[in-house]
Amino acid sequence: MRKLTTLLAKFEASPNNVRFKDLCKICGLYFGRARQHGTSHRIYKTPWADDPRINIQEEKGTAKAYQVKQVLAAAKRLEDENEPEK
């Protein structure tokens, strides 16, 4: 869990410098298996109704910064929704 937190913090600090493979790992942990493989795009399903997918693509081994930010926002939302009430 600590490694995941460290990786997410690294993504937030520098979304322009995220390896596509690392972003795929994070998406796999939060959203499950991608429904599309073998192309430059990977599409992951999210559990909510509004825009129910995460679409990421590789560009020269890295992920696009705006897509990294979308993944971070979706992961945060998922964590917030699954957090027990106090």
MDTraj code that builds the backbone (N, CA, C; nanometers):
import mdtraj as md
import numpy as np

residues = "MET ARG LYS LEU THR THR LEU LEU ALA LYS PHE GLU ALA SER PRO ASN ASN VAL ARG PHE LYS ASP LEU CYS LYS ILE CYS GLY LEU TYR PHE GLY ARG ALA ARG GLN HIS GLY THR SER HIS ARG ILE TYR LYS THR PRO TRP ALA ASP ASP PRO ARG ILE ASN ILE GLN GLU GLU LYS GLY THR ALA LYS ALA TYR GLN VAL LYS GLN VAL LEU ALA ALA ALA LYS ARG LEU GLU ASP GLU ASN GLU PRO GLU LYS".split()
xyz = np.array([
    [0.0825, -0.1196, 0.0000],
    [0.0000, 0.0000, 0.0000],
    [0.0867, 0.1256, 0.0000],
    [0.1971, 0.1207, 0.0727],
    [0.2861, 0.2369, 0.0778],
    [0.3458, 0.2653, -0.0597],
    [0.3795, 0.1591, -0.1319],
    [0.4354, 0.1754, -0.2659],
    [0.3333, 0.2420, -0.3588],
    [0.2072, 0.2040, -0.3449],
    [0.1007, 0.2639, -0.4243],
    [0.0880, 0.4121, -0.3929],
    [0.0889, 0.4469, -0.2663],
    [0.0791, 0.5867, -0.2245],
    [0.1967, 0.6678, -0.2775],
    [0.3158, 0.6099, -0.2721],
    [0.4357, 0.6768, -0.3225],
    [0.4256, 0.7005, -0.4731],
    [0.3779, 0.5996, -0.5445],
    [0.3643, 0.6116, -0.6899],
    [0.2605, 0.7170, -0.7271],
    [0.1484, 0.7198, -0.6564],
    [0.0458, 0.8211, -0.6833],
    [0.0979, 0.9620, -0.6543],
    [0.1741, 0.9772, -0.5478],
    [0.2325, 1.1079, -0.5158],
    [0.3299, 1.1514, -0.6251],
    [0.4057, 1.0569, -0.6766],
    [0.4992, 1.0857, -0.7865],
    [0.4238, 1.1313, -0.9112],
    [0.3109, 1.0651, -0.9399],
    [0.2290, 1.1028, -1.0554],
    [0.1749, 1.2448, -1.0391],
    [0.1281, 1.2771, -0.9177],
    [0.0740, 1.4112, -0.8926],
    [0.1811, 1.5180, -0.9076],
    [0.2998, 1.4881, -0.8602],
    [0.4088, 1.5855, -0.8647],
    [0.4578, 1.6109, -1.0069],
    [0.4534, 1.5083, -1.0904],
    [0.5056, 1.5212, -1.2262],
    [0.4226, 1.4406, -1.3264],
    [0.3021, 1.4886, -1.3603],
    [0.2176, 1.4139, -1.4535],
    [0.2733, 1.4084, -1.5958],
    [0.3691, 1.4923, -1.6272],
    [0.4285, 1.4916, -1.7610],
    [0.5330, 1.3821, -1.7791],
    [0.5733, 1.3201, -1.6690],
    [0.6819, 1.2244, -1.6745],
    [0.6403, 1.0900, -1.6126],
    [0.5300, 1.0331, -1.6632],
    [0.4776, 0.9070, -1.6106],
    [0.4888, 0.8002, -1.7180],
    [0.5521, 0.6906, -1.6817],
    [0.5629, 0.5803, -1.7774],
    [0.4256, 0.5177, -1.7977],
    [0.3958, 0.4856, -1.9219],
    [0.2669, 0.4274, -1.9561],
    [0.2434, 0.2975, -1.8794],
    [0.3461, 0.2148, -1.8664],
    [0.3329, 0.0872, -1.7946],
    [0.2946, 0.1096, -1.6482],
    [0.3510, 0.2126, -1.5860],
    [0.3167, 0.2425, -1.4466],
    [0.1718, 0.2879, -1.4345],
    [0.1265, 0.3689, -1.5285],
    [-0.0117, 0.4140, -1.5264],
    [-0.1067, 0.2966, -1.5483],
    [-0.0685, 0.2032, -1.6333],
    [-0.1498, 0.0829, -1.6557],
    [-0.1618, 0.0010, -1.5278],
    [-0.0537, -0.0079, -1.4512],
    [-0.0575, -0.0815, -1.3241],
    [-0.1570, -0.0172, -1.2281],
    [-0.1525, 0.1139, -1.2177],
    [-0.2438, 0.1854, -1.1289],
    [-0.3883, 0.1655, -1.1750],
    [-0.4121, 0.1782, -1.3034],
    [-0.5472, 0.1587, -1.3560],
    [-0.5961, 0.0170, -1.3297],
    [-0.5088, -0.0793, -1.3455],
    [-0.5455, -0.2182, -1.3192],
    [-0.5848, -0.2397, -1.1740],
    [-0.5125, -0.1772, -1.0823],
    [-0.5440, -0.1902, -0.9401],
    [-0.6782, -0.1262, -0.9046],
    [-0.7055, -0.0108, -0.9613],
    [-0.8281, 0.0617, -0.9275],
    [-0.9491, 0.0191, -1.0104],
    [-0.9291, -0.0111, -1.1373],
    [-1.0432, -0.0308, -1.2273],
    [-1.0516, -0.1693, -1.2891],
    [-0.9562, -0.2551, -1.2588],
    [-0.9599, -0.3907, -1.3140],
    [-0.8911, -0.3984, -1.4493],
    [-0.9177, -0.5050, -1.5185],
    [-0.8530, -0.5314, -1.6464],
    [-0.9036, -0.4379, -1.7563],
    [-0.8120, -0.3926, -1.8396],
    [-0.8496, -0.3072, -1.9538],
    [-0.9292, -0.3891, -2.0544],
    [-1.0271, -0.3265, -2.1161],
    [-1.1062, -0.4006, -2.2151],
    [-1.0425, -0.3978, -2.3532],
    [-0.9381, -0.3184, -2.3693],
    [-0.8703, -0.3120, -2.4983],
    [-0.7199, -0.3223, -2.4756],
    [-0.6556, -0.4123, -2.5483],
    [-0.5106, -0.4337, -2.5396],
    [-0.4538, -0.4370, -2.6813],
    [-0.3244, -0.4260, -2.6916],
    [-0.2585, -0.4446, -2.8204],
    [-0.2559, -0.3227, -2.9099],
    [-0.3094, -0.2124, -2.8625],
    [-0.3037, -0.0881, -2.9397],
    [-0.2398, 0.0182, -2.8502],
    [-0.2348, 0.1396, -2.8988],
    [-0.1771, 0.2468, -2.8178],
    [-0.2737, 0.2929, -2.7083],
    [-0.4003, 0.2528, -2.7146],
    [-0.5005, 0.2923, -2.6156],
    [-0.5357, 0.1755, -2.5238],
    [-0.5698, 0.2089, -2.4000],
    [-0.6284, 0.1123, -2.3066],
    [-0.7504, 0.1788, -2.2439],
    [-0.8567, 0.1032, -2.2357],
    [-0.9821, 0.1565, -2.1833],
    [-1.0222, 0.0754, -2.0607],
    [-1.0492, 0.1458, -1.9514],
    [-1.0883, 0.0848, -1.8251],
    [-1.2273, 0.1338, -1.7869],
    [-1.3066, 0.0458, -1.7307],
    [-1.4428, 0.0789, -1.6878],
    [-1.4407, 0.1308, -1.5445],
    [-1.5204, 0.2330, -1.5184],
    [-1.5356, 0.2860, -1.3833],
    [-1.6747, 0.2518, -1.3317],
    [-1.6961, 0.2517, -1.2002],
    [-1.8245, 0.2076, -1.1456],
    [-1.9366, 0.3116, -1.1446],
    [-1.9121, 0.4316, -1.1906],
    [-2.0174, 0.5329, -1.1865],
    [-2.0734, 0.5595, -1.3255],
    [-2.1890, 0.6240, -1.3279],
    [-2.2637, 0.6415, -1.4525],
    [-2.2068, 0.7509, -1.5431],
    [-2.1636, 0.8626, -1.4861],
    [-2.1140, 0.9709, -1.5710],
    [-1.9738, 0.9397, -1.6217],
    [-1.9588, 0.9389, -1.7499],
    [-1.8345, 0.9034, -1.8190],
    [-1.7735, 0.7770, -1.7574],
    [-1.8335, 0.6635, -1.7849],
    [-1.7957, 0.5388, -1.7161],
    [-1.6695, 0.4715, -1.7702],
    [-1.5707, 0.5489, -1.8109],
    [-1.4482, 0.4857, -1.8601],
    [-1.3277, 0.5767, -1.8407],
    [-1.2129, 0.5113, -1.8348],
    [-1.0837, 0.5791, -1.8327],
    [-1.0130, 0.5353, -1.9602],
    [-0.9727, 0.6294, -2.0412],
    [-0.9068, 0.6001, -2.1681],
    [-0.7665, 0.6594, -2.1614],
    [-0.6656, 0.5714, -2.1685],
    [-0.5269, 0.6199, -2.1647],
    [-0.4545, 0.5730, -2.2899],
    [-0.3539, 0.6474, -2.3286],
    [-0.2785, 0.6076, -2.4467],
    [-0.1302, 0.6339, -2.4280],
    [-0.0528, 0.5520, -2.4959],
    [0.0925, 0.5597, -2.4882],
    [0.1457, 0.6513, -2.5973],
    [0.2445, 0.7297, -2.5597],
    [0.3128, 0.8155, -2.6561],
    [0.4618, 0.8113, -2.6247],
    [0.5355, 0.7341, -2.7020],
    [0.6805, 0.7187, -2.6839],
    [0.7156, 0.6674, -2.5438],
    [0.6381, 0.5716, -2.4951],
    [0.6664, 0.5095, -2.3656],
    [0.6084, 0.5799, -2.2447],
    [0.5527, 0.6996, -2.2652],
    [0.4946, 0.7729, -2.1530],
    [0.3450, 0.7912, -2.1736],
    [0.2777, 0.8283, -2.0660],
    [0.1348, 0.8576, -2.0716],
    [0.1161, 1.0075, -2.0900],
    [0.0039, 1.0448, -2.1468],
    [-0.0255, 1.1866, -2.1650],
    [-0.0634, 1.2481, -2.0304],
    [-0.0144, 1.3677, -2.0047],
    [-0.0307, 1.4322, -1.8738],
    [-0.1778, 1.4506, -1.8372],
    [-0.2615, 1.4918, -1.9307],
    [-0.4017, 1.5146, -1.8974],
    [-0.4710, 1.3834, -1.8622],
    [-0.4265, 1.2727, -1.9208],
    [-0.4843, 1.1429, -1.8875],
    [-0.4370, 1.0956, -1.7501],
    [-0.3139, 1.1269, -1.7141],
    [-0.2639, 1.0956, -1.5800],
    [-0.3494, 1.1684, -1.4771],
    [-0.3791, 1.2951, -1.5025],
    [-0.4617, 1.3738, -1.4111],
    [-0.6026, 1.3162, -1.4012],
    [-0.6581, 1.2673, -1.5130],
    [-0.7904, 1.2050, -1.5111],
    [-0.7892, 1.0777, -1.4268],
    [-0.6847, 0.9972, -1.4415],
    [-0.6727, 0.8740, -1.3632],
    [-0.6614, 0.9070, -1.2152],
    [-0.5814, 1.0055, -1.1796],
    [-0.5667, 1.0457, -1.0397],
    [-0.6995, 1.0922, -0.9814],
    [-0.7747, 1.1706, -1.0576],
    [-0.9047, 1.2195, -1.0106],
    [-1.0033, 1.1036, -0.9924],
    [-1.0043, 1.0105, -1.0859],
    [-1.0945, 0.8956, -1.0769],
    [-1.0560, 0.8048, -0.9602],
    [-0.9276, 0.7844, -0.9384],
    [-0.8811, 0.7022, -0.8269],
    [-0.9187, 0.7675, -0.6938],
    [-0.9022, 0.8986, -0.6849],
    [-0.9394, 0.9718, -0.5635],
    [-1.0897, 0.9600, -0.5384],
    [-1.1672, 0.9748, -0.6425],
    [-1.3133, 0.9632, -0.6300],
    [-1.3518, 0.8238, -0.5818],
    [-1.2893, 0.7229, -0.6382],
    [-1.3169, 0.5852, -0.5994],
    [-1.2802, 0.5619, -0.4524],
    [-1.1667, 0.6141, -0.4098],
    [-1.1265, 0.6019, -0.2696],
    [-1.2248, 0.6735, -0.1777],
    [-1.2677, 0.7940, -0.2168],
    [-1.3614, 0.8711, -0.1358],
    [-1.4967, 0.8001, -0.1229],
    [-1.5424, 0.7401, -0.2320],
    [-1.6712, 0.6700, -0.2306],
    [-1.6663, 0.5415, -0.1493],
    [-1.5506, 0.4795, -0.1417],
    [-1.5369, 0.3541, -0.0691],
    [-1.4884, 0.3717, 0.0742],
    [-1.4650, 0.4959, 0.1133],
    [-1.4185, 0.5246, 0.2489],
    [-1.5345, 0.5089, 0.3469],
    [-1.5123, 0.4398, 0.4584],
    [-1.6216, 0.4242, 0.5548],
    [-1.6595, 0.5572, 0.6190],
    [-1.7873, 0.5729, 0.6460],
    [-1.8360, 0.6963, 0.7081],
    [-1.7883, 0.7047, 0.8521],
    [-1.7620, 0.8261, 0.8983],
    [-1.7172, 0.8474, 1.0367],
    [-1.8292, 0.8969, 1.1215],
])
top = md.Topology()
chain = top.add_chain()
for i, resn in enumerate(residues, 1):
    res = top.add_residue(resn, chain, resSeq=i)
    for name in ("N", "CA", "C"):
        top.add_atom(name, md.element.get_by_symbol(name[0]), res)
traj = md.Trajectory(xyz[None], top)
